Amino acid sequence: MHRSLYAKPETFDLIRRLAFETNTTAQALYREGLLLMLQKRGHAQGKSSEDI
């Protein structure tokens, strides 16, 4: 399923730069962020970013 994410262009630029600097993808960073948010709220115990 595809969903859009709205953020400032500067935020997307930073995410792309971080992805390049850490040899990963922007998509992987989005999933990492979603996992952290879900874990903080008690909804992703035992899951990894690949499960998100």
PAZAPA-4460 file (N, C-alpha, C; in steps of 0.05 Angstrom, whole numbers, plus 32768, in hexadecimal, padded with zeros to 4 digits):
% residues 52
    n_x    n_y    n_z   ca_x   ca_y   ca_z    c_x    c_y    c_z   seq   type   mol
   8011   7FE9   8000   8000   8000   8000   8012   8019   8000     1      M     A
   800A   802C   7FF2   801A   8045   7FF0   800B   805B   7FFE     2      H     A
   801A   806B   800E   800F   8082   801C   8023   8099   8018     3      R     A
   8018   80B1   8016   802A   80C8   8013   8032   80D3   802E     4      S     A
   804A   80DE   802E   8054   80EB   8046   805A   8108   803F     5      L     A
   804E   811A   804E   8052   8137   8049   8065   8142   805E     6      Y     A
   807A   814E   8055   808E   815B   8066   809B   8172   8056     7      A     A
   80A9   8183   8064   80B7   8199   8056   80CC   818E   8044     8      K     A
   80D1   819B   802D   80E6   8192   801B   8101   818F   8029     9      P     A
   8107   81A0   803C   8120   819F   804B   8122   8184   805A    10      E     A
   810C   817B   8064   810B   8161   8073   8112   814A   8060    11      T     A
   8105   814A   8048   810B   8135   8035   8128   8136   802B    12      F     A
   8133   814E   8028   814F   8151   8021   8161   8145   8036    13      D     A
   815B   814A   804F   816B   8140   8065   8169   8121   8066    14      L     A
   8151   8116   8063   814E   80F9   8063   815E   80EC   804C    15      I     A
   815D   80F8   8034   816D   80ED   801E   818A   80EF   8024    16      R     A
   8193   8105   8030   81B0   8107   8037   81B8   80F3   804C    17      R     A
   81A7   80EF   8060   81AD   80DB   8075   81AE   80BF   8069    18      L     A
   819C   80BA   8057   819B   809F   804A   81B5   809B   803B    19      A     A
   81BE   80AF   802C   81D7   80AC   801D   81EF   80A9   8030    20      F     A
   81F0   80B9   8045   8206   80B8   8057   8208   809E   8067    21      E     A
   81F1   8091   806B   81F0   8078   807A   81ED   805F   8068    22      T     A
   81EF   8064   804E   81ED   804E   803A   81D3   803E   803D    23      N     A
   81BD   804C   803F   81A3   803F   8041   8190   804E   802F    24      T     A
   8176   8049   8031   8162   8057   8021   8151   8069   8032    25      T     A
   8145   807C   8025   8132   808D   8034   811B   807C   803E    26      A     A
   8112   8069   802F   80FC   8057   8037   8104   8049   8051    27      Q     A
   811C   803F   8053   8125   8032   806C   8125   8045   8084    28      A     A
   812C   805E   807F   812B   8072   8095   810F   8078   809D    29      L     A
   80FC   8079   808A   80E0   807E   8090   80D6   8067   80A2    30      Y     A
   80DC   804F   809A   80D3   8037   80AA   80DF   8037   80C6    31      R     A
   80F9   803F   80C8   8106   8041   80E2   80F7   8055   80F4    32      E     A
   80F0   806C   80E8   80E1   8080   80F7   80C6   8076   8100    33      G     A
   80B8   8068   80EE   809E   805E   80F5   80A0   8049   810B    34      L     A
   80B4   8038   8109   80B8   8024   811E   80BD   8031   8139    35      L     A
   80CE   8045   813A   80D3   8053   8153   80BA   805F   815F    36      L     A
   80AA   806B   814E   8091   8078   8157   807E   8062   8162    37      M     A
   807B   804C   8154   8069   8037   815D   8074   802A   8177    38      L     A
   808E   8026   8179   809A   801B   8192   8095   802D   81A9    39      Q     A
   8098   8047   81A5   8094   805A   81BB   8078   8059   81C6    40      K     A
   8065   8051   81B4   8049   8050   81BC   8040   8034   81C3    41      R     A
   8053   8021   81C4   804D   8006   81CC   8040   7FF4   81B7    42      G     A
   8044   7FFA   819E   8037   7FEA   8189   8049   7FDA   8177    43      H     A
   8063   7FD8   817D   8075   7FCA   816A   8089   7FB9   817A    44      A     A
   8082   7FAF   8191   8095   7F9F   81A0   809C   7F86   818F    45      Q     A
   80B6   7F81   818E   80C0   7F69   8180   80C1   7F6C   8162    46      G     A
   80BC   7F84   8158   80BC   7F88   813B   80D5   7F97   8133    47      K     A
   80DD   7F94   811A   80F3   7FA3   810F   80E8   7FB6   80F9    48      S     A
   80F9   7FC7   80EF   80EF   7FDA   80DA   80E7   7FCB   80C1    49      S     A
   80F1   7FB3   80BD   80E9   7FA3   80A6   80CC   7F99   80A9    50      E     A
   80C2   7F99   80C1   80A6   7F90   80C6   8092   7FA7   80C2    51      D     A
   809C   7FBF   80C0   808B   7FD6   80BE   8084   7FDC   80A1    52      I     A
***
